[in-house]
Amino acid sequence: MVAEQCRCESEEFKELDAYIAQFRDKKSSLIKVLYEAQRLFGFLSEKAMLFIADRLDVPAAKIFGVVSFYSYFTTTPKGRHQIKCCMGTACFVRGSEKIIAAFEEKLKIKRGETTTDLEYSLDSLRCVGACGLAPVVLVNDQVFGKLEAPDVDTILANNKG
Ligand code: FES
């Protein structure tokens, strides 16, 4: 196979192109490539999905189908700080609803939404395996545990800009 020159301008697309180039069996690497694209861009835009379709020689409809099937993938932009409140049983019992409500109030967004300045996204998720720290919140890859509603101010103050 002959390596193609990347036709895209942005660094992220070049990086994604290089990532794709490492796979011999491109069609079976679709999930990995989508995962990497979402890591790079923060979400999967139509442009990114069409790029992947072209590079993997996979129909765009298949890409759109996979992306809409797996809840992990998102086609809407996420904030620089992705706040995810665990709503698993242990966290729920220990007050996770109050924590997420405090984030909603402070950020003036609902769960599943992103602030207009793209600084913060707020989502809920199921047990992250840290039940001993319930209630738990993830901010990007950082774990915060044993939270109370006032801790939300501290978390936001330490994760801005
Ligand atoms: S229920 Fe939240 S970490 Fe397990």
Boltz pocket constraint, residues with backbone or C-beta under 6 A from the ligand:
constraints:
  - pocket:
      binder: B
      contacts: [[A, 86], [A, 87], [A, 88], [A, 89], [A, 90], [A, 91], [A, 92], [A, 126], [A, 127], [A, 128], [A, 129], [A, 130], [A, 131], [A, 132], [A, 134], [A, 135], [A, 136]]
      max_distance: 6.0
